[in-house]
Amino acid sequence: MSDSDPFDEIVAAETDRDPDLAVIEAGSRTLRTQGGASSADVPARPEDPELDNALRAVEAELATRWGETKLEPSVSRISALMDVLGDPQRSYPSIHITGTNGKTSTARMIETLLGAFELRTGRYTSPHVQSITERISLDGAPVSAERFIETYDDIKPYVEMVDAQQEYRLSFFEVLTGMAYAAFADAPVDVAVVEVGMGGSWDATNVIDADVAVITPIDLDHTDRLGNTPGEIATEKGGIIKQDATVILAQQPVDAAQVLLKKAVEVDATVAREGLEFGVVHRQVAVGGQLLTLRGLGGEYEEIYLPLHGPYQAHNAAVALAAVEAFFGVGAQRPEPLDIDTVRKAFAAVSSPGRLEVVRRSPTVVLDAAHNPAGARATAEAVGEAFDFSRLIGVVGASGDKNVRELLEAFEPIFAEVVITQNSSHRAMDADELAAIAVEVFGEERVQVEPRLPDAIEEAITLAEEEGEFAGGGVLVTGSVITVGEARLLLGRG
């Protein structure tokens, strides 16, 4: 890399911004890539300089607030904001999603299904892969930069009013949540699909009374805030289950399931459990994804093509289908299933950027946002099933607050070698510190260190090519949503 590398210049220009809000907008010119077209799901920076500057100004203001990892467990501030805004979150029904892994993919499937049945949807998910505007979607697409700025400007006076009244200012995530709920009411949407940020009970999103609560598999993550066992974590996540709601429960550890079922009984909620009331009947690998037979609350749905890889995505699909059935009253008010052709069309259109996403060929480069041990295990299983790599090189950049040893151990069986790196976030684990752990897991001869992500990707591509053009080498970039977002831009996706 030369001293005037555009990647370095952009990083230097972003020093005053929260790296979580400013994923690097550059590409390494030395990368021998053939990136595909950008995805509408992951918007690039605005081309208009004036608009881009306006969006940067909003990002900069948001960056002055508490970040997503600094929390004060309370919904008092977001409740105060909703109150002065006129409770916009109560102007539409909602589906609320929590769990440890699979939330965003499940939310995107639910959104696509609802849209296929001609409902106007709003979707709120986090974190973003590349652009902050991804977090708030209308009609299946991220809001435009213009609309994001307008929404912020509309609620800003009310945010400042609440700030003045509270012990602590509204956080970054609380303001974004207020923006989402206001944008959905303004649209207006027919239904909101809302993913929690962390936990459930005291998460900022938990000022909605969702008719359908979805709980994806619970595992150990954020243990310093949520608990040290799945059961303890389930206590927090069960906080989204509201009176008389329907709970769509993915397969859970026994202690987590017991906690969630007890909570459901306390509030007279109806429970549908994966493996009992709904589930995956059959799945087989197909070109570009998998072919499924799903059992829903209203019967079986055959020949469902899902253009996503891995057993876990099949289970996410079953959960999403049951959630949409519950929303429409299938299995309760109406006995007949959803229209099969509409369901097939919807699932065939599902996308989930940064989740086992192929971004180049020869060698194949795959991006996956696995950032905790459970996610890494699911990704490793899916890679083995969906890809026939003769030699797979890992590029891993993780956050310092994660269980990185177990994450690396999950990938050890599938990586021939691993290139350790770090992303631009202030939360990123130092590459040398991560490499020291990687050496203990992989052995020194299988570990390389390239602190800069462009160099790490280039080195991994070189290693994957060592067996020759037709040998089946590949690269998997993983460890963090931020790492994947930056890699996506470097590889021409956005």
N, C-alpha and C positions, 0 to 999 in steps of 0.2 A: 504494500500500500504506500502511495506517495504521501508526502507531508500535506498536500492540498486536497486530500480525499474529501469529497462532499459530505460523507458520513460524519467525519470529524467536525467539519464546519457547522453542520446542523446541530450536532450535540452541543457544541460550544455556544451556539445561539440560543439554546434552550435552558441555560443554566438557571434562569430565574423562574422557571415553571416547574410544577410538580411533574416528575417524569411519568406518573400514572396517568396524567391528563394529556401528555404530549408524546405519543409514540413517534419514534423517529420517522421523518418523511424523506427518506433517502434510499438510494440503491448503490451498492458497491459495483463500480464499473469493471472490477476485475473478476467478478463472479461470472462463471461460464454458465449462464442460465438461459432458459427459454420460458420465461414466465408467461402465464396465460393472461387473459383479459381480466380486468378488475371486476369484482363482484359487486352487484348493487346492494348486497347484504352488508358489505363493509365499505362504506364510502371513503373516498380520498379527501384530502384537504380541498376546500373551495378554490377554484381556479381564479376567481375574482379577488385581487389583492385586498380590496376594501372589505369585502365580506370575510375573507380569511382573517384580517386584522380584527374585525369585530368579534369573530368567534374566539380568537386568541384572548381578547380582552375579557370575555366571559369566563374562559378557562382560567385565566389568571386570577379573577375575583374568586372563583370557586376554590382555587388552590390555596387561598389564604385561610380557608376553614379547616377544621379537623378533617384529616384524611379518613379513609375507610377502615383503617386498622386502629384508630383511636376512638373508643366508644364510651359512652356513659349510658348504662342500660336503663333506658326510660323512653317512653313514647310521649312524654309531656310536651316536648318542643314541637314535634311534628303534629301532635293533636292541636296545639295552639295555632300552628300555621294553617291547618285544615279549617279550623274554626273561623279565622279571619278571612279565609278564601271562600267561605260559604259551603264547606264540606263537599267539594267537587267529587270526591271518591264515592259518594253515596248516590250519584246520578246515573250509575250504570252497574249491572251485575259483574261479578269478577270470579276468576279462578285463581287461587293462591297456591304457590308451589314452594315447598321447602325440601330439605334433604341434604346430603353431603355431596353427591356427585350426580350428574345427569340433569340438573335443573334446567339449564339453558336449552339443551337439545330437546327436552320434553316440552318446554314452553314453546319452542319454535314449531314442534309438531302439533301441539294444541292450537296454536295460532293458525297454522295452515289448514287444519281440519275445519275450524270455525269459519275461516274465509271461504273455503270451498262450499260451505252451506250458506253463503251469501250474507254473512254477518260482518259488520264493520268492527275490526279488532284494534285494540291497543295492546302493545306488549312492552313490559318494563323488565329488563334483565341487566345483570352485571356479572363481572366487569366487562368492559368493552375490549375488543380485539385490537382495533386500530383507531377508531374515531369515537369520541364521547357521544356523538349523536346516535350511535348504534343502540344506546341504552333505551331510547324511547322510540318505539315503532308505531306507525299507523298503517292500517291496511297491508300489513306484511312487509313494510319497508321502513328503514330508519327515517326519522323526520329530517327535513332539509336543514342545512345550517341556518337559513333565514328563519325557519320556524322555531328552531332551538333558541336562537337569540331572542326572538319576539316573546317566546314563552318565559324566558328568564327575565326580560325587561318587564313583562306584565306582573310577575309575582315579586319582583325585587323590593318594591316599597313595603309589601306585607312581610317579607322576610326580615327586613330591617326593623319593622315594628315589633316582631316577635323577638328578635335579637335583643332589643332594648328592654324587654320585659323578663327575659330568662336569665338564670345564673350563668349558663353557657350559651354561646351563639349556636345557631343551627349548624350542623355539620355539613360537609360536602355531600354525603349520601342523603341526608335529610332534605336538603334543598333540591337535589335531583329528583327525589321521590315526590316532593311537592310539585315540581315542574311536570312530571309524568302525569300525576293525577289531574292537574289543571288542564294539560294538553288533551287528555282523554275526554274530559267534560266539554271542552271547547269544540272538539271535532264534529259532533259527538260520536262516541263509539257505542256499539251495541253490547260489547263485553270487553273487559280488561283481563289480560293474562299477566299475572304479577309474580315475579320471582323474588324471594327474600334476599336480602344482602347477606345476613348472617343470623343463624338461630331461627327465631320465630316470635317468641313472646314479646320481646322488647325491640324487635327489628322495626325500622322506620316504616316499612310497608304495612305493618300490622295495625293500621287504622281503617282497614276495609273489613267488611263482614261478608266474606266470600261464601257463596252457596256451595262451592266445591273446593275442598282442600286436598291438595296432592302432596304426598310425602314420598320422595324418591329414596333409594337405599341410604341408610344412615351408617356412617363409619366414623373413625376417629379423625377429626380435623378441628382446628381452632380449640384444642383441648384446654388452653389457658383461659378461655372465655366461656366455653359451653359445657365442659365436663370431661371426665377421664374415661368414661365407658359409654357405649352406645345408648344404654338406658338413661344415663344422666343427660346426654345430648338430646335424646328424644323428648325429655321433659321440656326443654326449651323449644324445640321444633314443634311440639304438639300445641304450642300456644296459638297456632294459626287455625286450629279446629274450633269453629264457632257453633253456637246453639243451633241445633236442627240441620246442620250442614251434612253434606255427603263427603266422606273421606275416601280417597283413592289411595290405597296403601300398597306400595311396592314391596317386594320381598325384603324382610328386615331381620336383623339379629333377634334372637328370642327376647332378650331383655328390653330392646327397643320396642318390639311389637307389643309386649305386655303393657308398657307405659302408654303407648298410643291408643291401644284398645280401651284402657281404663279411662283415659281422657275423653274418648268418644262417648263412652257410657255416661260420664258425668254431664255431658252437654246434649244428650239425646241425639247424637249424630249417627247417621247410617254409615256403615263401613263396608267397602268392597275390597277384598284382599287378593293380591296377585297370587296365583296358584290355586285359588279356590273359586272366587266369583269371576275372575278374568285371568288371562295369561297368554303365553306363547304356546300354541299347539304344535307348530312345526316351523322349522326354518332351514333354509339351505343357501349356501353361498351362490351368488349370481354375479354376472359381470357388472362391476361398478357398485355392488351393494349386496342385497340379500332378498330372497323371496319368502314371505311369511304367511302362515295361517294363524290368525289371532282369534281367541275367544273373548268376546266382549260381554257386556251385561245383557245384551239382547240376542246373543247367538254367535255363530262363527262367521268370520270374514276371511275368505280364502283368496289366494293369489294376490297378496299385497306386496308390491315391489317397493322396497325402501332403499334409496340410493346412499345409504350410510353403512359403514362396516362395523362388525363386532356384535357378539351376543348381547352386550349391554344396550346397544341401540335398539335391538329387537324388543328387549324388556321395556325400554323407554317408550317404544311405539305402543306396546300393550297398555301401559299406564296412560299415555296420552289419549288413546282411543276410549278407554273407560271413563276418563275425565270428561270428554266431550259427550259421551253417551249420558253420563250423569247430569251434565248441564242441560241436555235436552229432555231429561226425564225418562230415558230408556231404562227398562227394568223396574221402573216404579210407576209413573203415570202412563207410560205407553209400552206395550209389550214388544212391538216390532223393532227390529234393528235399524240402524242408519242405512241409508242408500249405499249399497256396496260399490257402485260405480263412482260415486262421489268420494267415498273413502279411498278407493284405489287411486283416483286422480290426485287427491290431496297428498297422500304419502309419497307418491312418485315425484312430487314437486318439492319435497322437504330438502332443506340444506342446513348445514351447521358448520360455518366457517371455523377453521382451527381445530376441528375434531376429526382426526385421521384424514386430513385433507391433502390430496396430491397436488403439488404446485409446480412440479416440473418432471421431465422424463430424461432418461439417459445421462446419469443415473436418476432413478426415481427419488424425489425428495417429498417426504410426508411431514405434515405439521400436526401436532396434537398437544392440546393445552393441559394434559394431565399434570397436576401440581401437588398431589398428595399420594400416599401409598396405595390407597384403594383405586384411585383413578389410574395410577401407573400399572397396577396389576391387570385392570380391565383392558388398558391399551396394549399391553404386551400380549395378552391372549388374542386380541383382535388382529394385531399385526401378523401373528403366526398363522391365523386362519385366512386372512384376506390377501396377503402378499407372499409371493414365493421368492423371498430374498435368499441368495446364496451367501451374502455377506452384508450385514446391516451395521452402519456406523451411527452412533448416537451423538447428538449435540444437545447438551443439557445446561440450562441456565435456570437456577431456582431462586426462590425467595428465602431470605434468612430465617423466617418464622415457621418454616415447614419441617417435617420429619424427612430430611433429605437422605439419610442413610437408608431407610426403608424404601424410599422412592427409587434410589439407585439399585437396591437389591432386587426390586421388581423387574428392572430392565436388564440386570446382569445376564440372565440366560439368553437374551435375544441380541445383545450388542456384541459384535466381534471386537470393536474398540469404541471408546467414548471420547469425545472432545468436550472438555469442560470450558464453559464461558460464563458471561454474566450479561444481563440486560441493563438498560439505562436507568431503571428505577432505583430510588434510594432504598428500597426494600430488598434489592438483589443481594444474594450472598456473594461475598468476594470469591472470585474464581479460584484463587489459590487455596482458600479455606475449603471450598467445595471439592477441589481436586484432591486434597489430603484425605478426605473421606472416600472419594472415588477410588483412590489407590488401595485403600483397605478392602474395598468391595471387589474391585476388578483385578487388582494386581498392577504394579507399576508399568509393566510392558504394554498394557491395554489402555492406558490413560494418557491423553495429551491435553495441554492447557493453551487456550487462545482467549485471552480476556475480552477481546473485541469480537462481537458477534459476526461481523462480515468475514473476519479471518477464520473464525471457527467453522462457519458454513463452507467456506472455500476449502479448508483443510479436510473437512469431512467428505466433500465431493471428490477430492483427490484420492482419499483413502478408498472410497467406494469404487473408484474407477480402476484401482490397481489390478483387478482380476480381468480387465478387458471390457470392451463395449457391450458384449452380449453375455456377460457372466452373471448378471442378476444382482449387482450391488445396489444398495439403497442407503438413504440417509433419513433418520427420524429426528426432527427438532422438537424438543419437549421441555417440560420442567416448570413452565409458568405461562399464563395467558399473555403476559407482557413479552416474554421471549418469543412466543409464537407470533404475536402481532408485529413485532419488529422484523422477524424473519419473513413474514408475509410481504412486507413492503420491500425488503431487500431482494426478494425473489420475484418482484414485479406484480404482486397481487394487490393493487390499490394505488 
